Amino acid sequence: MVRQLARKRGVGITTAIRQAVGEALEGEGKQASLWDRTADLRARYASGGQEISTDKAFFDSLSDED
């Protein structure tokens, strides 16, 4: 896979690895933490007012899937 990526980008294998790892690390930083993604859930639970729905949409929202 690395060789294929290097050929597509027209760079050496080491450069392709550095670029891919750099892009992966940037992507990690963009995703909100689990604590932030569940802030609304924690607020509803703390208030005791609403029932918490734990359906598929809820779990998909935690992992940013549609």
C-alpha positions as protocol buffer text, in pm:
chain_id: "A"
residue {
  index: 1
  type: MET
  ca { x: 0 y: 0 z: 0 }
}
residue {
  index: 2
  type: VAL
  ca { x: 282 y: 239 z: 81 }
}
residue {
  index: 3
  type: ARG
  ca { x: 448 y: 177 z: -253 }
}
residue {
  index: 4
  type: GLN
  ca { x: 118 y: 239 z: -430 }
}
residue {
  index: 5
  type: LEU
  ca { x: 66 y: 566 z: -241 }
}
residue {
  index: 6
  type: ALA
  ca { x: 421 y: 676 z: -317 }
}
residue {
  index: 7
  type: ARG
  ca { x: 370 y: 609 z: -689 }
}
residue {
  index: 8
  type: LYS
  ca { x: 38 y: 799 z: -691 }
}
residue {
  index: 9
  type: ARG
  ca { x: 193 y: 1099 z: -521 }
}
residue {
  index: 10
  type: GLY
  ca { x: 518 y: 1081 z: -712 }
}
residue {
  index: 11
  type: VAL
  ca { x: 731 y: 1072 z: -397 }
}
residue {
  index: 12
  type: GLY
  ca { x: 963 y: 828 z: -225 }
}
residue {
  index: 13
  type: ILE
  ca { x: 842 y: 564 z: 20 }
}
residue {
  index: 14
  type: THR
  ca { x: 976 y: 749 z: 326 }
}
residue {
  index: 15
  type: THR
  ca { x: 805 y: 1072 z: 220 }
}
residue {
  index: 16
  type: ALA
  ca { x: 480 y: 888 z: 153 }
}
residue {
  index: 17
  type: ILE
  ca { x: 491 y: 736 z: 502 }
}
residue {
  index: 18
  type: ARG
  ca { x: 564 y: 1075 z: 664 }
}
residue {
  index: 19
  type: GLN
  ca { x: 279 y: 1239 z: 472 }
}
residue {
  index: 20
  type: ALA
  ca { x: 31 y: 962 z: 555 }
}
residue {
  index: 21
  type: VAL
  ca { x: 118 y: 965 z: 926 }
}
residue {
  index: 22
  type: GLY
  ca { x: 100 y: 1344 z: 933 }
}
residue {
  index: 23
  type: GLU
  ca { x: -246 y: 1339 z: 773 }
}
residue {
  index: 24
  type: ALA
  ca { x: -364 y: 1073 z: 1017 }
}
residue {
  index: 25
  type: LEU
  ca { x: -244 y: 1276 z: 1315 }
}
residue {
  index: 26
  type: GLU
  ca { x: -416 y: 1590 z: 1184 }
}
residue {
  index: 27
  type: GLY
  ca { x: -739 y: 1394 z: 1147 }
}
residue {
  index: 28
  type: GLU
  ca { x: -716 y: 1271 z: 1505 }
}
residue {
  index: 29
  type: GLY
  ca { x: -694 y: 1625 z: 1634 }
}
residue {
  index: 30
  type: LYS
  ca { x: -1004 y: 1739 z: 1444 }
}
residue {
  index: 31
  type: GLN
  ca { x: -1242 y: 1493 z: 1607 }
}
residue {
  index: 32
  type: ALA
  ca { x: -1406 y: 1619 z: 1924 }
}
residue {
  index: 33
  type: SER
  ca { x: -1335 y: 1420 z: 2237 }
}
residue {
  index: 34
  type: LEU
  ca { x: -1589 y: 1173 z: 2371 }
}
residue {
  index: 35
  type: TRP
  ca { x: -1641 y: 1405 z: 2667 }
}
residue {
  index: 36
  type: ASP
  ca { x: -1738 y: 1691 z: 2432 }
}
residue {
  index: 37
  type: ARG
  ca { x: -1953 y: 1470 z: 2207 }
}
residue {
  index: 38
  type: THR
  ca { x: -2157 y: 1351 z: 2506 }
}
residue {
  index: 39
  type: ALA
  ca { x: -2205 y: 1692 z: 2671 }
}
residue {
  index: 40
  type: ASP
  ca { x: -2574 y: 1707 z: 2577 }
}
residue {
  index: 41
  type: LEU
  ca { x: -2630 y: 1356 z: 2709 }
}
residue {
  index: 42
  type: ARG
  ca { x: -2463 y: 1439 z: 3040 }
}
residue {
  index: 43
  type: ALA
  ca { x: -2664 y: 1760 z: 3071 }
}
residue {
  index: 44
  type: ARG
  ca { x: -2993 y: 1575 z: 3014 }
}
residue {
  index: 45
  type: TYR
  ca { x: -2900 y: 1304 z: 3260 }
}
residue {
  index: 46
  type: ALA
  ca { x: -2795 y: 1554 z: 3526 }
}
residue {
  index: 47
  type: SER
  ca { x: -3121 y: 1749 z: 3493 }
}
residue {
  index: 48
  type: GLY
  ca { x: -3324 y: 1431 z: 3541 }
}
residue {
  index: 49
  type: GLY
  ca { x: -3595 y: 1573 z: 3317 }
}
residue {
  index: 50
  type: GLN
  ca { x: -3579 y: 1373 z: 2996 }
}
residue {
  index: 51
  type: GLU
  ca { x: -3549 y: 1007 z: 2916 }
}
residue {
  index: 52
  type: ILE
  ca { x: -3229 y: 928 z: 2731 }
}
residue {
  index: 53
  type: SER
  ca { x: -3274 y: 756 z: 2396 }
}
residue {
  index: 54
  type: THR
  ca { x: -3002 y: 501 z: 2323 }
}
residue {
  index: 55
  type: ASP
  ca { x: -3108 y: 398 z: 1976 }
}
residue {
  index: 56
  type: LYS
  ca { x: -2887 y: 342 z: 1672 }
}
residue {
  index: 57
  type: ALA
  ca { x: -2884 y: 714 z: 1587 }
}
residue {
  index: 58
  type: PHE
  ca { x: -2747 y: 792 z: 1934 }
}
residue {
  index: 59
  type: PHE
  ca { x: -2458 y: 547 z: 1903 }
}
residue {
  index: 60
  type: ASP
  ca { x: -2387 y: 653 z: 1545 }
}
residue {
  index: 61
  type: SER
  ca { x: -2359 y: 1015 z: 1662 }
}
residue {
  index: 62
  type: LEU
  ca { x: -2089 y: 911 z: 1910 }
}
residue {
  index: 63
  type: SER
  ca { x: -1877 y: 762 z: 1635 }
}
residue {
  index: 64
  type: ASP
  ca { x: -1969 y: 1026 z: 1372 }
}
residue {
  index: 65
  type: GLU
  ca { x: -2138 y: 767 z: 1148 }
}
residue {
  index: 66
  type: ASP
  ca { x: -2459 y: 826 z: 957 }
}
